[in-house]
Amino acid sequence: MSTVDADTPDAVEVTTWHLEITEPADLPDPKPPRVEAAFVIGERPTVEYCRWLYAYVGAPWHWTDRRDWTDEQWRERIDAPGYHLVTCVVGGTPAGYVEFVDTDGDVEIVSFGLATDMHGHGVGGWFLAEAVRYGFALDGARRVWLHTCSLDGPNARANYEARGFRLFDTEVGWRVLD
């Protein structure tokens, strides 16, 4: 990553890749994780829990878009039609999560990630495959899509592509990290 110019020395170039999977059959069967993990659907997510998951999973990857959201903004997201939250639980403790927004069968994975101590245990591929299956199980789902960027974990894009996601758009921009 490079700086924008002398006036914005903290800015870095960020590439964002948009990926999609349009056929459930394109999703390969995942290997089971090397630790016991559970796919837990959030039936009553709270603002506090969602805020905590976002910070817990996203902080190492510079997820800051929602860091300053008010309780009302979080509540609007959680209460929005088509919102779904699933947590990956390992050893009784949240270890990652995925948020979906289903807009008339266009299912976006808005956030997906694992706590860094879960990396390398085979949880990411399994959890993503289960998330995609869940997304396609939503009524009328035609595709599941997401975006990842050059600030995300070094294996993020490869994990998505190994689960059958295909690139459909790329953007390059600048961001000041904090």
Backbone torsions as a table, in degrees:
resi	resn	phi	psi	omega
1	MET	NA	145.9	-178.8
2	SER	-123.8	159.4	178.7
3	THR	-76.6	158.2	-179.7
4	VAL	-72.3	-57.6	178.6
5	ASP	-165.8	-177.1	-176.4
6	ALA	-65.2	-22.8	-178.9
7	ASP	-82.2	-16.3	179.6
8	THR	-132.5	65.9	-173.8
9	PRO	-65.3	-18.5	-179.5
10	ASP	-90.1	-6.8	-178.5
11	ALA	-77.3	141.6	178.2
12	VAL	-127.8	152.4	175.7
13	GLU	-76.3	132.9	-179.6
14	VAL	-126.6	126.6	175.4
15	THR	-99.2	130.4	177.7
16	THR	-114.1	128.3	179.3
17	TRP	-110.2	131.3	176.5
18	HIS	-103.3	126.4	-175.9
19	LEU	-127.7	153.0	180.0
20	GLU	-145.1	158.0	170.0
21	ILE	-131.5	127.9	-173.4
22	THR	-111.4	-9.1	179.7
23	GLU	-130.5	121.6	177.6
24	PRO	-54.7	-29.6	-179.6
25	ALA	-66.6	-18.5	178.6
26	ASP	-76.4	-9.4	-179.3
27	LEU	-85.9	114.5	179.0
28	PRO	-72.6	156.9	175.2
29	ASP	-66.5	130.3	-177.3
30	PRO	-81.3	155.3	169.7
31	LYS	-75.9	144.2	176.8
32	PRO	-67.3	148.0	177.9
33	PRO	-66.1	159.2	-180.0
34	ARG	-83.2	0.5	173.3
35	VAL	-127.7	157.8	178.6
36	GLU	-74.8	120.1	-177.3
37	ALA	-129.0	150.6	-180.0
38	ALA	-125.0	145.0	177.7
39	PHE	-101.3	104.2	-171.1
40	VAL	-112.7	114.9	179.8
41	ILE	-77.2	128.0	179.8
42	GLY	-82.0	105.5	-178.8
43	GLU	-84.4	-25.5	-179.8
44	ARG	-139.1	62.6	-177.9
45	PRO	-65.0	141.2	178.4
46	THR	-104.4	160.8	176.7
47	VAL	-57.5	-47.3	-176.6
48	GLU	-61.9	-41.8	-179.3
49	TYR	-67.3	-45.9	179.9
50	CYS	-63.9	-41.5	177.7
51	ARG	-62.0	-43.5	-179.7
52	TRP	-63.6	-46.8	178.7
53	LEU	-58.2	-44.9	-179.2
54	TYR	-58.4	-46.3	-179.7
55	ALA	-71.1	-42.9	-176.9
56	TYR	-61.8	-47.1	-178.0
57	VAL	-82.9	-38.9	-170.2
58	GLY	-88.7	-20.0	-175.7
59	ALA	-54.5	-44.6	-179.3
60	PRO	-64.3	-16.6	-175.3
61	TRP	-111.8	17.5	175.3
62	HIS	65.2	34.5	173.9
63	TRP	-75.3	106.3	-178.5
64	THR	-126.7	-5.3	-175.4
65	ASP	-55.6	-34.4	-176.7
66	ARG	-109.4	4.8	-175.7
67	ARG	-56.5	-36.6	-176.9
68	ASP	-100.8	14.2	178.9
69	TRP	-63.4	144.4	174.5
70	THR	-80.5	166.5	174.7
71	ASP	-56.5	-38.0	-179.2
72	GLU	-64.5	-41.3	178.1
73	GLN	-64.3	-42.4	176.5
74	TRP	-62.0	-44.0	-178.7
75	ARG	-62.3	-41.5	177.8
76	GLU	-59.2	-42.0	179.5
77	ARG	-63.4	-51.2	-174.7
78	ILE	-64.7	-36.0	-177.9
79	ASP	-87.6	-4.3	-177.4
80	ALA	-64.3	144.3	175.3
81	PRO	-57.8	138.4	177.0
82	GLY	85.0	0.8	179.9
83	TYR	-80.5	134.8	177.4
84	HIS	-138.9	141.5	177.9
85	LEU	-127.8	132.8	175.5
86	VAL	-130.8	136.7	178.6
87	THR	-111.5	140.5	170.7
88	CYS	-91.7	122.3	-177.2
89	VAL	-116.6	128.1	177.9
90	VAL	-125.9	124.6	179.7
91	GLY	60.6	32.1	179.0
92	GLY	80.4	2.3	-176.1
93	THR	-120.0	136.9	175.5
94	PRO	-57.3	132.1	-178.3
95	ALA	-124.7	-3.8	179.4
96	GLY	174.8	175.1	178.7
97	TYR	-160.1	165.9	174.1
98	VAL	-139.4	136.7	174.5
99	GLU	-114.4	135.6	177.6
100	PHE	-118.7	147.8	165.4
101	VAL	-128.3	117.0	-179.0
102	ASP	-99.8	114.0	178.3
103	THR	-115.9	94.4	177.7
104	ASP	52.3	46.8	176.1
105	GLY	88.6	-4.1	175.6
106	ASP	-98.8	95.6	-169.8
107	VAL	-95.6	110.9	178.5
108	GLU	-97.2	131.1	167.4
109	ILE	-85.1	103.9	-175.2
110	VAL	-76.8	-40.6	177.9
111	SER	-139.5	139.1	175.1
112	PHE	-149.5	131.0	176.5
113	GLY	-178.2	165.3	177.9
114	LEU	-122.8	153.1	170.2
115	ALA	-61.2	145.5	-174.4
116	THR	-61.8	-26.8	179.4
117	ASP	-73.8	-6.7	176.4
118	MET	-93.3	-11.8	179.3
119	HIS	-64.5	139.6	177.6
120	GLY	88.9	6.1	179.8
121	HIS	-110.1	9.4	179.7
122	GLY	75.6	13.0	-177.4
123	VAL	-79.8	-38.4	-173.7
124	GLY	-59.5	-48.8	-180.0
125	GLY	-64.3	-43.3	178.5
126	TRP	-62.7	-48.7	-177.1
127	PHE	-63.7	-41.2	178.6
128	LEU	-64.2	-44.1	178.6
129	ALA	-60.2	-43.6	177.7
130	GLU	-64.4	-37.4	178.5
131	ALA	-64.2	-43.8	179.4
132	VAL	-63.7	-42.7	176.9
133	ARG	-58.8	-44.6	178.2
134	TYR	-59.8	-46.2	-179.8
135	GLY	-58.8	-43.1	179.2
136	PHE	-71.9	-20.4	178.3
137	ALA	-78.8	-13.2	177.4
138	LEU	-67.0	143.7	-174.4
139	ASP	-54.9	120.5	174.9
140	GLY	80.3	10.4	-177.5
141	ALA	-60.8	127.5	178.2
142	ARG	-107.5	-28.2	177.8
143	ARG	-156.7	157.8	171.8
144	VAL	-121.7	131.2	-177.0
145	TRP	-140.3	165.7	-178.7
146	LEU	-162.0	174.5	170.0
147	HIS	-132.6	150.2	175.3
148	THR	-136.2	164.5	-177.9
149	CYS	-141.7	173.9	-176.9
150	SER	-68.2	-8.0	174.7
151	LEU	-88.6	-15.9	-178.6
152	ASP	-71.2	174.6	-179.4
153	GLY	-53.0	151.2	-175.1
154	PRO	-62.8	-19.6	-179.6
155	ASN	-106.5	4.9	-174.1
156	ALA	-58.7	-57.6	-176.1
157	ARG	-61.7	-42.1	179.2
158	ALA	-61.0	-37.8	178.0
159	ASN	-63.6	-44.7	179.1
160	TYR	-62.5	-46.1	-178.4
161	GLU	-67.2	-33.2	177.0
162	ALA	-67.4	-19.4	177.6
163	ARG	-94.9	9.9	175.0
164	GLY	99.6	-1.0	177.9
165	PHE	-69.5	143.9	177.4
166	ARG	-123.0	143.3	179.2
167	LEU	-67.9	133.0	174.0
168	PHE	-127.4	-7.9	176.9
169	ASP	-164.6	152.1	176.9
170	THR	-136.6	139.3	176.2
171	GLU	-130.6	148.8	174.6
172	VAL	-126.5	131.8	179.7
173	GLY	-148.2	-170.4	-178.1
174	TRP	-125.2	147.9	-178.2
175	ARG	-148.3	139.9	174.0
176	VAL	-93.5	123.7	-179.4
177	LEU	-86.9	143.2	176.4
178	ASP	-134.8	NA	NA
